[in-house]
Amino acid sequence: MKANKNILIVEDDIHLGFLLMDFLESENYTVRLCRNGESGFESFKKQSFDICILDVMLPEMDGFTLARRIKKID
């Protein structure tokens, strides 16, 4: 059994986001799903994640900008 890892998914397509979240949770990962770049960044600042899965085209902040801002923190 793998250790419980925290994953941040930032995806504005709600169907794809829930599909990814359901699959990862079925594999015993803890998942936080955010619908836009700004809420993804706020979640990242409040919690520790082992991996982030980011969409590129997001409302409020694109995935490249979000990745750069995350990288500055961790």
N, CA, C and O atoms as CSV, one atom per row, in Angstrom:
chain,resi,resn,atom,element,x,y,z
A,1,MET,N,N,0.843,-1.183,0.000
A,1,MET,CA,C,0.000,0.000,0.000
A,1,MET,C,C,0.886,1.245,0.000
A,1,MET,O,O,1.805,1.357,0.812
A,2,LYS,N,N,0.611,2.169,-0.904
A,2,LYS,CA,C,1.416,3.379,-0.992
A,2,LYS,C,C,1.003,4.378,0.089
A,2,LYS,O,O,-0.126,4.363,0.580
A,3,ALA,N,N,1.944,5.237,0.440
A,3,ALA,CA,C,1.653,6.277,1.434
A,3,ALA,C,C,0.621,7.245,0.858
A,3,ALA,O,O,0.578,7.476,-0.350
A,4,ASN,N,N,-0.197,7.798,1.725
A,4,ASN,CA,C,-1.227,8.731,1.303
A,4,ASN,C,C,-0.575,10.052,0.877
A,4,ASN,O,O,-0.026,10.767,1.715
A,5,LYS,N,N,-0.632,10.376,-0.399
A,5,LYS,CA,C,-0.035,11.592,-0.958
A,5,LYS,C,C,-1.121,12.606,-1.254
A,5,LYS,O,O,-2.248,12.245,-1.593
A,6,ASN,N,N,-0.777,13.868,-1.125
A,6,ASN,CA,C,-1.700,14.959,-1.422
A,6,ASN,C,C,-1.453,15.486,-2.826
A,6,ASN,O,O,-0.316,15.781,-3.196
A,7,ILE,N,N,-2.512,15.602,-3.600
A,7,ILE,CA,C,-2.424,16.069,-4.984
A,7,ILE,C,C,-3.352,17.252,-5.167
A,7,ILE,O,O,-4.511,17.225,-4.753
A,8,LEU,N,N,-2.822,18.296,-5.797
A,8,LEU,CA,C,-3.616,19.455,-6.180
A,8,LEU,C,C,-3.901,19.365,-7.672
A,8,LEU,O,O,-2.978,19.281,-8.482
A,9,ILE,N,N,-5.181,19.383,-8.033
A,9,ILE,CA,C,-5.592,19.420,-9.438
A,9,ILE,C,C,-6.254,20.773,-9.669
A,9,ILE,O,O,-7.178,21.153,-8.951
A,10,VAL,N,N,-5.773,21.495,-10.676
A,10,VAL,CA,C,-6.401,22.755,-11.064
A,10,VAL,C,C,-6.883,22.568,-12.498
A,10,VAL,O,O,-6.090,22.554,-13.439
A,11,GLU,N,N,-8.189,22.425,-12.646
A,11,GLU,CA,C,-8.818,22.093,-13.933
A,11,GLU,C,C,-10.180,22.768,-13.994
A,11,GLU,O,O,-11.009,22.587,-13.102
A,12,ASP,N,N,-10.413,23.550,-15.052
A,12,ASP,CA,C,-11.695,24.251,-15.163
A,12,ASP,C,C,-12.780,23.413,-15.827
A,12,ASP,O,O,-13.958,23.755,-15.728
A,13,ASP,N,N,-12.417,22.333,-16.495
A,13,ASP,CA,C,-13.415,21.417,-17.053
A,13,ASP,C,C,-13.880,20.512,-15.916
A,13,ASP,O,O,-13.165,19.593,-15.515
A,14,ILE,N,N,-15.063,20.771,-15.408
A,14,ILE,CA,C,-15.546,20.091,-14.209
A,14,ILE,C,C,-15.629,18.574,-14.395
A,14,ILE,O,O,-15.375,17.826,-13.451
A,15,HIS,N,N,-15.978,18.113,-15.589
A,15,HIS,CA,C,-16.093,16.674,-15.834
A,15,HIS,C,C,-14.725,16.002,-15.779
A,15,HIS,O,O,-14.565,14.957,-15.148
A,16,LEU,N,N,-13.741,16.605,-16.440
A,16,LEU,CA,C,-12.386,16.058,-16.416
A,16,LEU,C,C,-11.812,16.133,-15.010
A,16,LEU,O,O,-11.153,15.199,-14.554
A,17,GLY,N,N,-12.060,17.240,-14.323
A,17,GLY,CA,C,-11.568,17.386,-12.955
A,17,GLY,C,C,-12.097,16.309,-12.033
A,17,GLY,O,O,-11.337,15.704,-11.277
A,18,PHE,N,N,-13.419,16.062,-12.091
A,18,PHE,CA,C,-14.005,15.020,-11.244
A,18,PHE,C,C,-13.548,13.628,-11.656
A,18,PHE,O,O,-13.382,12.757,-10.802
A,19,LEU,N,N,-13.342,13.404,-12.944
A,19,LEU,CA,C,-12.835,12.110,-13.406
A,19,LEU,C,C,-11.448,11.838,-12.827
A,19,LEU,O,O,-11.188,10.755,-12.301
A,20,LEU,N,N,-10.559,12.831,-12.926
A,20,LEU,CA,C,-9.211,12.694,-12.360
A,20,LEU,C,C,-9.268,12.498,-10.850
A,20,LEU,O,O,-8.583,11.636,-10.301
A,21,MET,N,N,-10.085,13.299,-10.186
A,21,MET,CA,C,-10.198,13.217,-8.738
A,21,MET,C,C,-10.725,11.848,-8.297
A,21,MET,O,O,-10.173,11.238,-7.381
A,22,ASP,N,N,-11.774,11.372,-8.936
A,22,ASP,CA,C,-12.337,10.063,-8.578
A,22,ASP,C,C,-11.316,8.940,-8.761
A,22,ASP,O,O,-11.182,8.064,-7.908
A,23,PHE,N,N,-10.597,8.979,-9.886
A,23,PHE,CA,C,-9.598,7.938,-10.132
A,23,PHE,C,C,-8.495,7.980,-9.081
A,23,PHE,O,O,-8.140,6.949,-8.509
A,24,LEU,N,N,-7.952,9.169,-8.826
A,24,LEU,CA,C,-6.857,9.280,-7.867
A,24,LEU,C,C,-7.292,8.917,-6.447
A,24,LEU,O,O,-6.535,8.290,-5.706
A,25,GLU,N,N,-8.502,9.309,-6.070
A,25,GLU,CA,C,-9.002,8.929,-4.751
A,25,GLU,C,C,-9.209,7.424,-4.645
A,25,GLU,O,O,-9.017,6.850,-3.573
A,26,SER,N,N,-9.600,6.774,-5.744
A,26,SER,CA,C,-9.747,5.318,-5.725
A,26,SER,C,C,-8.399,4.620,-5.554
A,26,SER,O,O,-8.339,3.453,-5.168
A,27,GLU,N,N,-7.320,5.344,-5.846
A,27,GLU,CA,C,-5.956,4.822,-5.661
A,27,GLU,C,C,-5.354,5.291,-4.338
A,27,GLU,O,O,-4.143,5.206,-4.135
A,28,ASN,N,N,-6.208,5.787,-3.439
A,28,ASN,CA,C,-5.839,6.200,-2.083
A,28,ASN,C,C,-5.012,7.480,-1.999
A,28,ASN,O,O,-4.242,7.656,-1.054
A,29,TYR,N,N,-5.161,8.370,-2.971
A,29,TYR,CA,C,-4.558,9.697,-2.887
A,29,TYR,C,C,-5.580,10.666,-2.295
A,29,TYR,O,O,-6.788,10.485,-2.447
A,30,THR,N,N,-5.079,11.683,-1.627
A,30,THR,CA,C,-5.929,12.765,-1.151
A,30,THR,C,C,-5.865,13.867,-2.198
A,30,THR,O,O,-4.778,14.320,-2.555
A,31,VAL,N,N,-7.018,14.300,-2.691
A,31,VAL,CA,C,-7.058,15.222,-3.826
A,31,VAL,C,C,-7.832,16.479,-3.473
A,31,VAL,O,O,-8.894,16.420,-2.854
A,32,ARG,N,N,-7.284,17.614,-3.875
A,32,ARG,CA,C,-7.978,18.908,-3.795
A,32,ARG,C,C,-8.167,19.386,-5.222
A,32,ARG,O,O,-7.193,19.532,-5.961
A,33,LEU,N,N,-9.407,19.632,-5.617
A,33,LEU,CA,C,-9.732,20.084,-6.970
A,33,LEU,C,C,-10.122,21.552,-6.925
A,33,LEU,O,O,-11.001,21.944,-6.157
A,34,CYS,N,N,-9.471,22.361,-7.746
A,34,CYS,CA,C,-9.782,23.785,-7.871
A,34,CYS,C,C,-10.165,24.065,-9.316
A,34,CYS,O,O,-9.668,23.416,-10.236
A,35,ARG,N,N,-11.054,25.042,-9.510
A,35,ARG,CA,C,-11.604,25.325,-10.837
A,35,ARG,C,C,-10.934,26.479,-11.561
A,35,ARG,O,O,-11.197,26.685,-12.746
A,36,ASN,N,N,-10.061,27.251,-10.877
A,36,ASN,CA,C,-9.359,28.342,-11.554
A,36,ASN,C,C,-7.981,28.537,-10.926
A,36,ASN,O,O,-7.702,28.021,-9.843
A,37,GLY,N,N,-7.137,29.278,-11.609
A,37,GLY,CA,C,-5.761,29.451,-11.163
A,37,GLY,C,C,-5.633,30.149,-9.825
A,37,GLY,O,O,-4.789,29.780,-9.008
A,38,GLU,N,N,-6.456,31.144,-9.596
A,38,GLU,CA,C,-6.362,31.891,-8.336
A,38,GLU,C,C,-6.725,31.013,-7.134
A,38,GLU,O,O,-6.029,31.041,-6.119
A,39,SER,N,N,-7.809,30.236,-7.239
A,39,SER,CA,C,-8.174,29.360,-6.116
A,39,SER,C,C,-7.144,28.238,-5.950
A,39,SER,O,O,-6.911,27.776,-4.833
A,40,GLY,N,N,-6.533,27.800,-7.042
A,40,GLY,CA,C,-5.465,26.811,-6.954
A,40,GLY,C,C,-4.270,27.355,-6.193
A,40,GLY,O,O,-3.676,26.651,-5.376
A,41,PHE,N,N,-3.917,28.607,-6.458
A,41,PHE,CA,C,-2.797,29.230,-5.758
A,41,PHE,C,C,-3.108,29.418,-4.277
A,41,PHE,O,O,-2.249,29.186,-3.425
A,42,GLU,N,N,-4.320,29.831,-3.974
A,42,GLU,CA,C,-4.721,29.997,-2.574
A,42,GLU,C,C,-4.672,28.661,-1.831
A,42,GLU,O,O,-4.234,28.606,-0.682
A,43,SER,N,N,-5.118,27.590,-2.480
A,43,SER,CA,C,-5.060,26.260,-1.863
A,43,SER,C,C,-3.618,25.832,-1.623
A,43,SER,O,O,-3.296,25.254,-0.585
A,44,PHE,N,N,-2.749,26.123,-2.597
A,44,PHE,CA,C,-1.338,25.752,-2.463
A,44,PHE,C,C,-0.685,26.466,-1.285
A,44,PHE,O,O,0.138,25.881,-0.581
A,45,LYS,N,N,-1.046,27.717,-1.070
A,45,LYS,CA,C,-0.465,28.477,0.047
A,45,LYS,C,C,-0.930,27.947,1.406
A,45,LYS,O,O,-0.216,28.093,2.398
A,46,LYS,N,N,-2.106,27.340,1.463
A,46,LYS,CA,C,-2.680,26.882,2.732
A,46,LYS,C,C,-2.330,25.451,3.090
A,46,LYS,O,O,-2.441,25.063,4.253
A,47,GLN,N,N,-1.906,24.654,2.112
A,47,GLN,CA,C,-1.711,23.221,2.332
A,47,GLN,C,C,-0.474,22.746,1.593
A,47,GLN,O,O,-0.057,23.358,0.610
A,48,SER,N,N,0.103,21.671,2.058
A,48,SER,CA,C,1.261,21.069,1.407
A,48,SER,C,C,0.790,19.985,0.430
A,48,SER,O,O,-0.022,19.130,0.782
A,49,PHE,N,N,1.308,20.033,-0.795
A,49,PHE,CA,C,0.966,19.043,-1.814
A,49,PHE,C,C,2.228,18.344,-2.299
A,49,PHE,O,O,3.296,18.950,-2.378
A,50,ASP,N,N,2.094,17.070,-2.619
A,50,ASP,CA,C,3.210,16.294,-3.149
A,50,ASP,C,C,3.365,16.497,-4.650
A,50,ASP,O,O,4.469,16.406,-5.187
A,51,ILE,N,N,2.254,16.771,-5.322
A,51,ILE,CA,C,2.285,17.013,-6.768
A,51,ILE,C,C,1.119,17.916,-7.139
A,51,ILE,O,O,0.067,17.890,-6.500
A,52,CYS,N,N,1.322,18.710,-8.177
A,52,CYS,CA,C,0.272,19.589,-8.699
A,52,CYS,C,C,0.041,19.244,-10.164
A,52,CYS,O,O,0.987,19.155,-10.947
A,53,ILE,N,N,-1.204,19.054,-10.521
A,53,ILE,CA,C,-1.594,18.804,-11.912
A,53,ILE,C,C,-2.366,20.031,-12.363
A,53,ILE,O,O,-3.463,20.301,-11.874
A,54,LEU,N,N,-1.783,20.772,-13.301
A,54,LEU,CA,C,-2.334,22.065,-13.701
A,54,LEU,C,C,-2.759,22.061,-15.163
A,54,LEU,O,O,-2.016,21.621,-16.040
A,55,ASP,N,N,-3.958,22.554,-15.407
A,55,ASP,CA,C,-4.401,22.838,-16.769
A,55,ASP,C,C,-3.639,24.078,-17.229
A,55,ASP,O,O,-3.207,24.875,-16.397
A,56,VAL,N,N,-3.471,24.250,-18.521
A,56,VAL,CA,C,-2.755,25.414,-19.044
A,56,VAL,C,C,-3.694,26.609,-19.186
A,56,VAL,O,O,-3.376,27.710,-18.736
A,57,MET,N,N,-4.835,26.393,-19.802
A,57,MET,CA,C,-5.785,27.493,-20.023
A,57,MET,C,C,-6.825,27.481,-18.910
A,57,MET,O,O,-7.758,26.677,-18.917
A,58,LEU,N,N,-6.646,28.387,-17.956
A,58,LEU,CA,C,-7.522,28.478,-16.788
A,58,LEU,C,C,-8.076,29.887,-16.660
A,58,LEU,O,O,-7.435,30.845,-17.094
A,59,PRO,N,N,-9.246,30.025,-16.075
A,59,PRO,CA,C,-9.739,31.368,-15.775
A,59,PRO,C,C,-8.945,31.985,-14.612
A,59,PRO,O,O,-8.415,31.273,-13.759
A,60,GLU,N,N,-8.878,33.296,-14.598
A,60,GLU,CA,C,-8.266,34.114,-13.542
A,60,GLU,C,C,-6.746,34.082,-13.524
A,60,GLU,O,O,-6.130,35.110,-13.243
A,61,MET,N,N,-6.113,32.949,-13.810
A,61,MET,CA,C,-4.656,32.855,-13.888
A,61,MET,C,C,-4.325,31.600,-14.679
A,61,MET,O,O,-4.775,30.510,-14.327
A,62,ASP,N,N,-3.533,31.743,-15.755
A,62,ASP,CA,C,-3.227,30.565,-16.571
A,62,ASP,C,C,-2.279,29.617,-15.832
A,62,ASP,O,O,-1.640,29.998,-14.851
A,63,GLY,N,N,-2.202,28.395,-16.313
A,63,GLY,CA,C,-1.408,27.360,-15.660
A,63,GLY,C,C,0.078,27.651,-15.615
A,63,GLY,O,O,0.749,27.253,-14.663
A,64,PHE,N,N,0.621,28.344,-16.633
A,64,PHE,CA,C,2.045,28.682,-16.634
A,64,PHE,C,C,2.361,29.696,-15.538
A,64,PHE,O,O,3.357,29.561,-14.827
A,65,THR,N,N,1.515,30.705,-15.406
A,65,THR,CA,C,1.698,31.706,-14.348
A,65,THR,C,C,1.548,31.053,-12.985
A,65,THR,O,O,2.330,31.325,-12.074
A,66,LEU,N,N,0.554,30.197,-12.841
A,66,LEU,CA,C,0.348,29.490,-11.585
A,66,LEU,C,C,1.578,28.653,-11.232
A,66,LEU,O,O,2.022,28.663,-10.084
A,67,ALA,N,N,2.123,27.939,-12.196
A,67,ALA,CA,C,3.310,27.115,-11.952
A,67,ALA,C,C,4.492,27.972,-11.499
A,67,ALA,O,O,5.226,27.583,-10.590
A,68,ARG,N,N,4.682,29.135,-12.129
A,68,ARG,CA,C,5.771,30.028,-11.719
A,68,ARG,C,C,5.573,30.535,-10.292
A,68,ARG,O,O,6.530,30.613,-9.522
A,69,ARG,N,N,4.349,30.875,-9.942
A,69,ARG,CA,C,4.066,31.367,-8.587
A,69,ARG,C,C,4.242,30.263,-7.552
A,69,ARG,O,O,4.740,30.516,-6.455
A,70,ILE,N,N,3.840,29.052,-7.888
A,70,ILE,CA,C,4.050,27.906,-6.996
A,70,ILE,C,C,5.534,27.639,-6.803
A,70,ILE,O,O,5.988,27.375,-5.690
A,71,LYS,N,N,6.283,27.709,-7.894
A,71,LYS,CA,C,7.715,27.437,-7.842
A,71,LYS,C,C,8.452,28.437,-6.942
A,71,LYS,O,O,9.430,28.080,-6.286
A,72,LYS,N,N,7.986,29.676,-6.915
A,72,LYS,CA,C,8.608,30.682,-6.041
A,72,LYS,C,C,8.438,30.330,-4.564
A,72,LYS,O,O,9.295,30.657,-3.743
A,73,ILE,N,N,7.337,29.666,-4.229
A,73,ILE,CA,C,7.070,29.276,-2.846
A,73,ILE,C,C,7.797,27.975,-2.490
A,73,ILE,O,O,8.389,27.851,-1.417
A,74,ASP,N,N,7.740,27.017,-3.405
A,74,ASP,CA,C,8.308,25.676,-3.135
A,74,ASP,C,C,8.867,25.101,-4.392
A,74,ASP,O,O,9.389,23.986,-4.383
